[in-house]
């Protein structure tokens, strides 16, 4: 599993990838199941346990949406007995990670630019740290109050959480209010009722693109404030040297970008024992969400100046209903144990959105009613999508040593064409508890051993348009005629569009040595076929694109985890856990006999290659004679023989023949983690490292500030260790000679900006102390715990940007890309947990 915290924005969410990417345009996100129902919302403070399912036999219950694995979240429940009240408070601060990255100060930039550009020495009168002005210390505060308890018949858990974080980038932050109420009630010997209610309100202050952009490119020669300490409006400063003439500090006084949203989810789960062997269950969820967004650009600022003020308002809403009805039969025949499960599940989601925008607003008046003009025509949509699933499952074991499980699933999705909206999937699994055999029962070394195998198919429909199979028209201003509404073809229909199918095989072993070392190893082969792909169409067809099923991709790999109880003493314990995952991805075939999709793209989809493989003009370094950039030029003769030479003409290196696969990919060769947990009396200490190896990142930001003189009105980065610029004939350098206007397109897209993205990171370290029981009895608490926790304190990497962690998703079309990144934060939090 690859965990990716790809942005330091407090409102961003991490991305998780399990066993590689096996799709082009559909989703790679795992399914989240909260308290037994698909989807739902939760707060981290309310989590009781989290488990991850990868094996196809284990995920069969959840059908097609388990194609990318399943994350099962169980929230806290009350226990019979005394009512327990917990109050947790934590405060902390954050700072942006900068890694190996640093922009030049005035002296450094002056010394660099004077080799190719004349600057007056007076520019050294200012030395503005634009990065430091944009990024700074953020703050975190969390308060959590929970009450739990109950009787043998009824148990409850109620919590309220308040979380507030100001981002390290000015103008960003998040405020979250969360409420949860969980109740289990054993009505009688036959009926159990569970009610879960969770509500969340998010208030997000989002980043201004001009703030982050200015932090990277603004010149240190330009002052941020005037003599009165007020931010300068760069548009009216005749001495401003930066190309964009934009002081984001001036804009931040007036402009904002924010959204507010709320979601409420309610579950009603019923379990009724029809007899001692038959149980009827009905699991139901209703989820309602609404959101609104606003972006405002005051007329007094550069972003709002062109249209004398701009305002963008948006609203979203979603209503989701899920019901899963199940019948379960269990039987014992001596040493034989059998459980049969049948399920019927229906889910319907309706959603809508609306965007409006206006211009010509008076200064400081950020309401649409005062707009004097329409910026763009109102835009909106209403969607509805439905799923249906039938499941039959048999689970058998003999003597609790030999286990078999099989599932058959029939699923329907309204996203697919009328010819193929349904599909059948099946999963099978078997396991053998070797340690239950007589020949291992008394073994003191191999104290537990289990062999597992599974094979099956699942489908994938997530991440594509709700109306992907339909022919769609777009009714826009561009299609109007004489002021009357008009429609133009937009999406071509495909009545044969059907499920993306994933066939998965897994072989695993679980073992324990001396009851102290637990080992788990899995080998898997996952093949995705009939890939869902949004295929672009030529303009002559009259359509923009069509959704098709387009080929197959294979992921093969091995995963292992080792957990060792190194020391177990009454006053001291030490546990270590280590895991690694290796995955190899390969495109097996594409539809219509194609060899490549998206030819000319940075990462085309090509048969025989990794889905995340880079295809670019190949950088060949710097000509030692004159400092010119060099690339590889590929020439094919009449017989198809390939000849590679070097050229300093970029257009010759960027032809379809000269673009080459670089032998690198955004996908890592392996990932892993290492954790250690220590306990000494009432003290605890834990540390967790994670690492990623073998992936490459396209550092697109360097196009702007590592450009060999093309943008002399931008700041430049301090060269990374080992990098050098060409200065004289004979120099063997990594960077060409800087020239005003650029050196022969040296900053154009090529493998020059591909960098090793491998890293090892101290993801978290935490120290805690539990007050001794003798002291607790005197102050009336049952538990008092204090702690300090730190995230992302240290990272080792060769990557030249502020942070090597990037997303891996062909769906987002940004796989392995780093561009003007909001880096993740170093975070230190102090906390106090009280229980009474």
C-alpha positions in Angstrom: 0.0 0.0 0.0 1.3 3.4 -0.9 0.2 6.4 1.3 0.6 9.8 -0.4 0.2 13.0 1.5 0.6 15.1 -1.7 -0.2 18.5 -0.4 0.3 20.6 2.8 -3.0 22.3 2.3 -5.1 21.6 5.4 -8.2 20.9 3.3 -6.4 18.3 1.1 -6.8 14.6 1.8 -4.1 11.9 1.4 -4.3 9.4 -1.5 -3.9 5.7 -1.0 -2.9 3.2 -3.7 -3.1 -0.5 -3.1 -1.3 -3.0 -5.4 -0.6 -0.5 -8.2 -2.7 1.4 -10.7 -4.7 -0.9 -12.9 -6.9 1.6 -14.8 -6.6 4.5 -17.2 -9.5 6.8 -16.6 -11.4 5.1 -13.7 -10.7 5.5 -10.1 -7.7 3.9 -8.3 -9.0 4.8 -4.8 -9.8 1.9 -2.4 -13.4 1.5 -1.1 -14.0 2.8 2.4 -16.5 0.9 4.5 -17.6 2.6 7.8 -19.3 0.5 10.4 -20.4 -2.2 7.9 -21.8 0.1 5.2 -20.1 1.3 2.0 -19.0 4.9 2.2 -19.9 7.2 5.0 -17.9 9.8 7.0 -16.0 9.7 10.2 -13.5 11.6 12.3 -10.1 10.3 13.2 -10.8 10.7 16.9 -13.7 8.3 16.7 -11.9 5.4 15.0 -11.7 2.2 17.0 -9.9 0.1 14.4 -8.8 0.1 10.7 -8.1 -2.9 8.5 -7.1 -3.2 4.9 -8.4 -5.9 2.6 -6.4 -6.7 -0.5 -7.2 -10.4 -1.2 -10.0 -10.8 -3.7 -11.7 -13.5 -1.7 -11.8 -11.2 1.3 -13.3 -8.3 -0.7 -16.0 -10.3 -2.5 -18.7 -9.1 -0.1 -18.3 -5.6 -1.4 -18.6 -6.3 -5.1 -17.2 -4.1 -7.8 -16.3 -1.2 -5.6 -13.7 -3.4 -4.0 -11.6 -3.4 -7.2 -8.9 -1.3 -5.7 -9.0 -2.8 -2.2 -11.1 -2.1 0.9 -10.4 0.0 4.0 -12.7 -1.0 6.8 -13.2 1.6 9.5 -14.9 0.7 12.8 -15.8 3.6 15.0 -15.9 3.4 18.8 -18.8 1.9 20.7 -19.8 2.1 24.4 -19.3 -0.8 26.8 -21.6 -2.0 29.6 -20.7 -0.6 32.9 -19.8 2.8 34.3 -20.3 5.8 32.1 -16.9 7.0 30.8 -16.2 10.6 29.9 -13.1 11.5 27.9 -11.7 14.9 27.0 -8.8 15.3 24.7 -7.0 18.5 23.8 -4.0 19.1 21.6 -2.3 22.2 20.3 0.6 22.5 17.9 2.3 24.3 15.1 3.4 23.5 11.6 6.1 24.6 9.3 6.6 23.9 5.5 9.1 21.3 4.5 11.8 22.7 2.2 14.0 19.7 1.6 16.9 20.5 -0.7 15.1 23.4 -2.2 16.1 27.1 -1.8 15.5 30.1 -3.9 18.3 32.7 -4.4 18.5 35.8 -2.3 19.3 39.2 -3.8 23.1 38.8 -3.7 23.0 35.3 -5.1 20.7 36.2 -7.9 22.6 39.4 -8.8 25.9 37.4 -9.0 24.3 34.8 -11.2 22.4 37.2 -13.5 25.4 39.5 -14.1 27.0 36.7 -16.1 24.4 37.2 -18.8 22.2 40.2 -17.8 23.0 43.7 -16.7 21.6 44.7 -13.4 22.1 47.9 -11.6 23.9 47.4 -8.2 21.0 49.3 -6.6 18.8 46.2 -6.9 20.7 44.9 -3.9 19.0 47.5 -1.7 16.1 45.0 -1.4 16.3 41.4 -0.3 12.8 40.1 -0.1 12.3 36.5 0.8 9.1 35.9 -1.1 8.9 32.2 -0.1 9.2 33.2 3.5 6.6 35.9 3.1 4.1 33.3 1.6 4.9 30.4 3.9 5.2 30.5 7.6 4.2 28.9 10.9 0.7 27.4 11.0 -1.2 26.4 14.1 -3.4 23.5 15.1 -6.0 23.0 17.8 -8.1 20.0 18.5 -10.8 19.5 21.2 -12.7 16.2 21.6 -15.3 15.3 24.2 -16.9 11.9 24.3 -19.3 10.1 26.5 -19.8 6.3 26.4 -21.3 3.5 28.4 -24.4 1.5 28.7 -26.0 -1.7 30.0 -26.0 -5.2 28.8 -28.9 -4.3 26.6 -28.0 -0.9 25.3 -24.5 0.7 24.6 -23.9 4.2 23.4 -21.0 6.4 22.3 -21.4 10.1 21.7 -18.6 12.5 20.7 -18.1 16.1 19.5 -14.8 17.2 17.9 -13.6 20.7 17.0 -10.5 21.0 14.8 -8.8 24.1 13.6 -5.7 24.5 11.5 -4.1 27.5 9.8 -2.0 26.5 6.8 1.6 27.3 6.3 0.7 29.1 3.1 -0.9 32.4 3.9 -4.7 32.6 3.4 -5.2 28.8 3.8 -6.8 26.9 6.7 -9.5 24.6 7.8 -12.1 24.5 10.6 -14.0 21.3 11.2 -17.0 20.5 13.5 -17.9 16.8 13.9 -20.6 15.1 15.8 -21.1 11.3 16.2 -23.6 9.2 18.1 -23.4 5.4 18.0 -25.9 3.2 19.7 -26.4 -0.6 19.9 -29.5 -2.0 21.4 -30.4 -5.7 22.0 -34.1 -5.3 21.9 -34.8 -8.9 22.7 -33.2 -12.3 22.2 -33.9 -12.1 18.4 -33.5 -8.4 17.4 -30.5 -6.2 17.6 -30.7 -2.6 16.4 -27.7 -0.3 15.7 -28.0 3.4 14.9 -25.1 5.5 13.8 -25.3 9.2 13.1 -22.4 11.3 12.0 -22.3 14.9 11.0 -19.5 17.1 9.8 -19.2 20.8 8.9 -16.0 21.9 7.1 -15.0 25.5 6.6 -12.0 25.7 4.2 -9.8 28.6 3.3 -8.2 27.5 0.0 -5.0 28.6 -1.6 -4.7 31.5 -4.0 -2.8 30.3 -7.0 -1.1 33.7 -7.4 0.3 33.5 -3.8 2.0 30.1 -4.3 3.2 31.1 -7.8 4.6 34.4 -6.5 6.4 32.6 -3.7 8.4 30.7 -6.3 9.1 33.2 -9.0 9.0 36.8 -7.5 12.3 38.6 -7.6 14.1 39.3 -4.3 15.0 42.7 -5.8 11.4 43.9 -5.5 10.2 45.2 -2.1 7.1 43.7 -0.5 6.1 46.8 1.6 6.3 50.6 1.1 7.9 53.0 3.6 4.6 53.0 5.6 4.7 49.2 6.0 1.8 48.7 3.6 1.9 46.0 0.8 2.9 47.6 -2.5 0.6 47.3 -5.5 3.2 46.2 -8.0 1.1 47.4 -11.0 1.8 51.0 -10.1 5.4 50.7 -9.0 7.6 51.9 -11.9 10.6 50.3 -10.3 9.1 46.8 -10.1 11.3 44.3 -11.9 9.3 41.1 -11.7 7.5 40.0 -14.9 4.1 39.4 -13.4 3.9 42.8 -11.6 2.0 41.1 -8.8 2.5 41.4 -5.1 0.4 38.7 -3.7 0.6 40.3 -0.2 -1.4 43.2 -1.6 -4.0 40.9 -3.1 -4.4 38.8 0.1 -5.8 41.9 1.9 -8.9 41.8 -0.2 -9.2 38.5 -2.1 -10.3 35.1 -0.8 -11.0 31.6 -1.9 -13.1 29.5 0.4 -15.7 26.8 0.6 -18.0 25.5 3.2 -19.7 22.1 3.2 -21.6 19.8 5.5 -22.5 16.1 5.4 -24.8 14.1 7.6 -24.9 10.3 7.4 -27.3 8.1 9.3 -27.2 4.3 9.5 -29.9 2.0 10.7 -28.7 -1.6 10.9 -31.1 -4.4 11.9 -30.2 -8.0 12.7 -33.0 -10.4 13.4 -32.5 -14.1 14.4 -35.2 -16.0 12.6 -33.9 -19.1 14.3 -30.7 -20.3 15.9 -29.3 -20.9 12.4 -30.9 -18.1 10.3 -30.3 -14.4 10.6 -31.9 -11.7 8.6 -30.1 -8.3 8.4 -30.9 -5.0 6.8 -28.1 -2.4 6.7 -29.3 1.0 5.6 -27.6 4.4 5.1 -28.9 7.8 4.2 -26.2 10.5 3.5 -27.0 14.1 2.6 -24.3 16.7 1.8 -24.3 20.3 0.7 -21.5 22.7 -0.2 -20.9 26.2 -1.3 -17.8 28.0 -2.7 -16.8 31.5 -3.2 -13.8 33.1 -5.0 -13.6 36.9 -4.8 -11.1 39.1 -6.6 -11.4 42.8 -5.5 -11.1 45.4 -8.2 -8.2 47.0 -6.2 -6.0 44.0 -6.9 -4.3 42.7 -10.1 -6.4 39.5 -10.3 -9.6 41.5 -10.1 -8.5 44.6 -12.0 -9.1 43.5 -15.5 -12.9 43.0 -15.0 -13.2 45.7 -12.2 -13.8 43.0 -9.6 -14.8 39.3 -10.0 -16.9 37.0 -8.0 -17.5 33.2 -8.5 -20.2 31.4 -6.5 -20.9 27.7 -6.6 -23.2 25.3 -4.8 -23.2 21.5 -4.7 -25.6 18.9 -3.2 -25.8 15.2 -3.0 -28.3 12.7 -1.6 -27.3 9.1 -1.3 -29.4 6.1 -0.2 -28.0 2.6 0.3 -29.8 -0.5 1.5 -28.1 -3.9 1.9 -30.4 -6.8 2.9 -28.9 -10.1 3.8 -29.8 -13.6 5.0 -27.3 -15.7 6.7 -27.5 -19.4 7.5 -25.0 -21.3 9.7 -24.8 -25.0 10.3 -22.5 -27.5 12.1 -22.2 -31.1 11.1 -19.8 -32.6 13.5 -16.4 -31.2 12.4 -18.0 -29.5 9.4 -19.0 -25.8 9.6 -20.9 -24.0 6.9 -22.2 -20.5 6.6 -24.3 -19.3 3.6 -24.9 -15.7 2.8 -27.3 -14.1 0.4 -27.4 -10.3 -0.2 -29.3 -7.8 -2.3 -28.0 -4.3 -2.3 -29.3 -1.1 -4.0 -27.7 2.3 -4.0 -29.0 5.5 -5.6 -27.3 8.9 -5.6 -28.6 12.2 -6.9 -26.4 15.2 -7.1 -26.3 18.6 -8.6 -24.2 21.7 -8.9 -24.5 25.3 -10.0 -21.8 27.9 -10.8 -22.5 31.6 -11.4 -20.0 34.5 -11.8 -20.1 38.2 -12.1 -17.9 41.2 -12.8 -17.9 44.9 -12.2 -18.3 44.9 -8.4 -17.7 47.9 -6.2 -14.6 47.6 -4.0 -15.2 45.4 -1.0 -18.7 44.3 -2.1 -18.5 40.6 -2.5 -22.2 39.7 -3.3 -23.5 38.8 -6.6 -26.4 41.3 -6.4 -24.0 44.3 -7.0 -22.3 42.8 -10.1 -22.9 44.9 -13.1 -22.0 42.3 -15.7 -22.0 38.5 -16.3 -18.5 37.1 -16.4 -19.5 33.7 -17.8 -23.0 32.3 -18.3 -24.5 30.3 -15.4 -23.6 26.6 -15.5 -24.9 23.6 -13.7 -26.1 20.0 -13.9 -28.2 17.4 -12.1 -27.0 13.8 -12.0 -28.4 10.5 -10.9 -26.6 7.2 -10.7 -27.7 3.8 -9.5 -26.1 0.5 -8.5 -27.6 -2.9 -7.8 -25.9 -6.0 -6.5 -26.9 -9.6 -5.8 -24.5 -11.8 -3.8 -24.3 -15.4 -2.9 -21.5 -16.6 -0.7 -20.6 -19.9 0.9 -18.0 -20.2 3.7 -17.0 -23.7 4.8 -14.4 -25.1 7.1 -13.5 -28.6 8.4 -12.2 -28.9 11.9 -11.2 -25.2 11.9 -8.2 -26.2 9.8 -9.3 -26.4 6.2 -11.2 -23.3 4.9 -13.0 -22.7 1.7 -15.0 -19.6 0.6 -16.7 -18.8 -2.7 -18.8 -15.8 -3.8 -20.9 -15.0 -6.9 -21.9 -11.4 -7.6 -24.2 -10.0 -10.2 -24.0 -6.2 -10.5 -25.8 -3.5 -12.4 -24.6 0.1 -12.9 -26.6 2.9 -14.7 -23.3 4.3 -15.9 -23.0 1.6 -18.6 -24.6 1.1 -22.0 -28.0 -0.5 -22.5 -26.3 -3.5 -24.1 -24.1 -4.3 -21.1 -25.2 -2.7 -17.8 -24.8 -5.9 -15.8 -21.9 -8.2 -15.2 -21.1 -11.3 -13.2 -18.1 -11.8 -10.9 -16.9 -14.7 -8.8 -14.3 -15.1 -6.1 -12.8 -18.2 -4.5 -10.5 -18.7 -1.6 -8.9 -21.5 0.4 -6.6 -21.7 3.4 -5.0 -24.4 5.5 -4.2 -23.9 9.2 -1.0 -26.0 9.3 -0.4 -25.3 12.9 -3.7 -27.0 13.8 -2.2 -30.3 12.5 -0.8 -32.9 15.0 2.7 -32.6 13.5 2.9 -28.9 14.4 0.7 -28.7 17.6 3.6 -28.9 20.0 6.2 -27.2 17.9 7.9 -24.5 20.0 9.5 -22.7 17.0 6.7 -22.6 14.4 3.9 -21.7 16.7 1.4 -20.6 14.0 1.3 -21.3 10.2 -1.4 -20.7 7.7 -1.3 -20.9 3.9 -3.9 -18.9 1.8 -4.8 -18.9 -1.8 -7.5 -17.0 -3.7 -8.6 -16.3 -7.3 -11.5 -14.2 -8.6 -12.8 -11.3 -10.6 -14.3 -7.9 -9.6 -15.5 -4.9 -11.5 -14.7 -1.2 -11.5 -17.2 1.6 -12.3 -15.9 4.3 -10.1 -14.4 7.6 -11.3 -16.1 7.8 -14.6 -19.0 10.1 -15.7 -22.4 9.1 -14.5 -23.6 9.3 -18.1 -20.5 7.8 -19.7 -22.4 5.6 -22.2 -24.9 8.2 -23.4 -24.6 10.5 -26.4 -24.5 14.0 -24.9 -25.1 17.5 -26.3 -23.8 20.7 -24.8 -26.1 23.7 -24.6 -23.9 26.7 -24.4 -23.6 30.3 -25.5 -21.2 29.1 -28.3 -24.0 27.0 -29.8 -26.7 29.7 -29.6 -28.2 31.2 -32.7 -29.7 34.7 -32.9 -30.0 34.7 -29.2 -31.9 31.4 -29.0 -30.6 28.3 -27.2 -28.7 25.8 -29.3 -27.0 22.5 -28.7 -23.8 21.0 -30.1 -22.5 17.4 -29.9 -20.2 16.9 -27.0 -19.9 13.2 -26.0 -20.4 10.4 -28.4 -22.6 7.6 -27.1 -21.4 4.0 -26.6 -24.2 1.5 -25.9 -21.6 -1.3 -25.5 -19.7 0.4 -22.7 -19.4 -2.1 -19.8 -17.6 -2.9 -16.6 -13.8 -2.7 -16.2 -12.9 -6.2 -15.0 -10.1 -7.1 -12.7 -8.9 -10.7 -12.3 -6.8 -11.3 -9.3 -4.8 -14.3 -7.9 -3.1 -14.3 -4.5 -0.9 -16.8 -2.6 -0.1 -16.0 1.0 1.4 -17.4 4.1 1.0 -16.3 7.7 3.4 -17.6 10.3 4.5 -17.0 13.9 7.9 -18.0 15.4 8.2 -18.6 19.1 4.9 -16.7 19.6 7.0 -13.5 19.2 7.7 -13.0 15.5 4.7 -12.7 13.1 5.4 -13.0 9.4 3.0 -12.4 6.5 3.9 -12.8 2.9 1.7 -12.4 -0.2 2.4 -12.8 -3.9 -0.2 -11.5 -6.3 -1.1 -11.2 -10.0 -3.8 -8.7 -10.9 -4.9 -8.2 -14.5 -7.3 -5.4 -15.4 -9.1 -5.8 -18.7 -11.7 -3.8 -20.7 -10.2 -0.7 -19.2 -12.4 2.3 -19.0 -10.9 5.1 -21.1 -12.1 8.5 -22.2 -10.9 8.5 -25.7 -10.4 11.9 -27.4 -11.9 12.2 -30.8 -10.9 14.3 -33.8 -12.8 17.6 -34.2 -14.0 16.4 -37.6 -16.2 13.8 -35.8 -18.2 16.6 -34.2 -17.6 15.1 -30.7 -14.9 15.8 -28.1 -14.6 12.2 -26.8 -16.2 8.9 -26.3 -15.9 6.4 -23.3 -14.7 3.0 -24.4 -13.3 -0.3 -23.0 -9.7 -0.2 -24.1 -7.3 -2.9 -23.3 -5.6 -4.5 -20.3 -3.0 -3.8 -17.7 -1.2 -6.2 -15.4 0.2 -5.7 -11.8 2.4 -8.3 -10.2 4.0 -8.0 -6.9 5.0 -9.3 -3.5 4.2 -7.9 -0.1 5.5 -8.9 3.3 5.2 -7.8 6.9 7.2 -8.8 10.0 6.1 -7.9 13.5 8.5 -8.8 16.3 7.9 -8.7 20.0 11.6 -8.0 20.8 11.3 -7.6 24.5 8.3 -8.3 26.8 9.0 -7.6 30.4 6.7 -6.3 33.1 8.3 -2.8 33.1 9.6 -2.7 29.5 8.5 -3.8 26.1 9.8 -3.2 22.6 7.9 -4.1 19.4 9.1 -3.7 15.8 7.1 -3.9 12.6 8.6 -3.8 9.1 6.8 -4.0 5.8 7.7 -3.8 2.1 5.7 -4.0 -1.2 7.1 -4.6 -4.6 4.9 -4.0 -7.7 5.5 -4.2 -11.4 3.0 -2.7 -13.8 2.7 -3.5 -17.6 0.2 -2.5 -20.3 -0.7 -5.8 -22.1 -2.9 -4.6 -24.9 -5.0 -1.7 -26.2 -8.2 -1.7 -28.1 -8.3 -1.7 -31.9 -4.8 -3.1 -32.0 -3.3 0.2 -31.0 0.3 0.3 -29.7 -0.1 3.6 -27.8 -2.8 5.9 -26.5 -2.1 9.6 -26.0 0.9 9.6 -28.3 3.0 12.7 -27.7 2.0 12.9 -24.0 4.6 12.9 -21.3 3.2 9.6 -20.1 1.4 7.8 -23.0 -0.3 4.5 -22.4 1.8 2.1 -24.5 1.8 -1.7 -24.9 4.7 -3.4 -23.1 5.4 -0.4 -20.8 4.5 0.7 -17.3 1.4 2.9 -17.3 3.4 5.6 -15.5 6.5 5.4 -17.8 7.9 8.7 -19.1 8.2 9.3 -22.8 10.2 12.5 -23.6 12.9 14.1 -25.6 16.1 12.7 -24.0 18.4 15.2 -22.4 22.0 14.6 -23.4 23.7 17.2 -21.2 25.7 20.3 -22.1 28.1 20.8 -25.0 31.4 21.3 -23.3 32.6 23.4 -26.3 30.0 26.2 -26.1 27.6 25.5 -23.3 24.7 24.7 -25.6 22.0 22.2 -24.5 22.0 18.8 -26.1 19.3 16.3 -26.7 19.2 12.9 -28.4 18.0 12.9 -32.1 16.6 9.7 -33.5 16.8 9.0 -37.2 15.1 6.1 -38.9 16.3 5.0 -42.4 14.2 3.2 -45.0 14.8 -0.1 -43.3 13.7 1.2 -39.9 17.2 1.1 -38.5 17.6 3.6 -35.7 20.5 6.0 -35.4 20.9 8.2 -32.3 23.0 11.4 -32.5 23.1 14.6 -30.5 21.5 17.9 -31.4 21.2 21.3 -29.9 18.0 22.0 -31.9 15.1 21.1 -29.6 12.6 20.7 -32.5 14.7 17.9 -33.8 14.6 16.1 -30.5 10.9 16.6 -30.0 9.7 14.8 -33.1 7.6 11.7 -32.8 10.6 9.6 -33.8 13.0 11.3 -31.3 10.7 11.1 -28.3 11.7 8.0 -26.3 10.8 6.1 -23.3 13.3 7.1 -20.7 13.4 3.8 -18.8 12.0 5.6 -15.7 8.5 5.6 -14.3 6.5 7.6 -11.7 5.6 4.3 -10.1 8.1 3.2 -7.3 9.9 -0.1 -7.5 9.1 -0.7 -3.9 7.6 1.0 -0.8 7.7 0.2 2.8 7.6 1.2 6.4 9.4 0.6 9.7 7.9 1.3 13.2 9.2 0.8 16.7 7.1 1.0 19.8 8.7 1.2 23.3 7.1 1.1 26.8 8.9 1.7 30.0 6.6 1.7 33.1 4.3 4.6 32.3 6.3 6.0 29.5 5.7 5.2 25.8 7.7 6.1 22.7 7.0 5.2 19.1 8.6 6.1 15.8 7.5 5.4 12.2 9.5 5.7 9.0 8.2 5.1 5.5 10.2 4.9 2.3 9.6 5.0 -1.4 12.3 3.8 -3.9 12.7 3.8 -7.7 10.1 6.4 -8.7 10.9 9.5 -10.8 9.2 12.9 -10.5 8.9 15.4 -13.3 9.9 18.6 -11.6 7.9 21.0 -13.8 8.4 24.0 -11.6 12.1 24.1 -12.7 10.9 25.2 -16.2 10.2 28.6 -14.5 13.1 29.1 -12.1 15.8 26.9 -13.7 15.6 28.1 -17.2 19.1 29.3 -18.2 18.2 33.0 -18.6 14.8 32.7 -20.4 13.0 34.3 -17.5 15.4 36.9 -16.1 12.4 38.5 -14.5 11.9 35.4 -12.3 13.9 34.3 -9.3 16.1 31.2 -9.7 16.8 28.2 -7.5 20.1 27.6 -5.8 21.6 24.6 -7.7 21.4 21.3 -6.0 24.5 19.6 -4.7 26.6 18.3 -7.6 25.0 20.6 -10.2 27.1 23.1 -12.1 26.7 25.7 -14.8 28.8 25.9 -17.9 31.2 28.9 -17.8 34.1 28.2 -20.2 35.1 25.8 -23.0 35.9 22.4 -21.7 33.5 22.6 -18.7 31.6 19.4 -18.0 28.4 20.9 -16.6 24.9 19.9 -15.8 23.4 23.3 -16.8 23.8 25.1 -20.1 25.3 28.6 -20.5 22.7 31.2 -19.4 21.6 33.6 -22.1 19.1 36.4 -22.1 16.0 35.0 -23.8 17.1 31.4 -23.0 19.6 29.1 -24.5 18.0 27.3 -27.5 14.8 26.2 -25.7 16.8 24.4 -23.0 13.9 24.6 -20.6 11.4 22.9 -22.9 10.0 19.5 -21.8 12.6 16.8 -21.7 14.1 14.2 -19.4 16.2 17.1 -18.0 13.6 17.8 -15.4 13.1 14.1 -14.5 14.5 13.5 -11.0 14.8 10.5 -8.7 11.9 10.8 -6.3 13.0 8.2 -3.8 12.9 9.1 -0.2 12.8 7.9 3.4 10.8 9.9 5.9 10.4 10.0 9.6 6.6 10.1 9.3 5.9 10.3 13.0 7.5 10.1 16.4 5.5 10.3 19.6 6.3 10.2 23.3 3.7 9.8 26.0 3.3 9.5 29.7 0.4 7.9 31.7 0.1 9.3 35.2 0.4 6.4 37.8 -2.8 4.9 39.3 -1.8 6.0 42.8 -1.9 9.6 41.8 -5.1 9.2 39.7 -7.1 8.0 42.6 -6.3 11.2 44.4 -7.4 13.5 41.6 -10.5 11.6 40.5 -9.5 10.5 37.1 -9.3 7.0 35.7 -6.6 7.9 33.2 -4.5 10.9 32.4 -2.2 10.8 29.4 0.1 13.6 28.1 2.0 13.4 24.9 4.1 15.2 22.3 3.9 14.1 18.7 5.9 15.2 15.6 5.2 14.5 11.9 7.6 14.7 8.9 10.6 15.9 11.0 13.2 14.4 8.7 13.4 13.4 5.1 16.3 12.0 3.1 16.0 12.4 -0.7 18.0 13.6 -3.8 14.9 15.4 -5.1 15.7 19.1 -5.7 12.2 20.4 -4.9 10.8 21.1 -1.5 9.0 17.7 -1.2 9.3 14.5 -3.3 5.9 13.1 -2.4 3.5 13.4 -5.4 0.4 11.7 -6.6 0.2 8.6 -8.8 -3.0 8.8 -10.8 -3.6 8.6 -14.5 -7.1 9.7 -13.8 -5.8 13.1 -12.6 -3.3 13.2 -15.5 -0.7 14.4 -13.0 1.1 11.1 -12.2 4.6 11.8 -10.9 4.3 15.6 -11.4 5.6 18.3 -9.1 4.5 21.8 -10.0 4.4 24.8 -7.7 3.7 22.5 -4.9 2.2 23.3 -1.5 4.7 21.2 0.4 3.6 19.0 3.4 4.4 20.4 6.8 6.6 19.5 9.7 4.1 19.3 12.6 4.6 19.3 16.4 1.6 18.7 18.6 1.3 18.7 22.4 -1.7 16.8 23.9 -3.6 16.0 27.1 -6.1 13.1 27.3 -8.4 12.9 30.4 -10.7 10.0 31.3 -13.1 10.0 34.2 
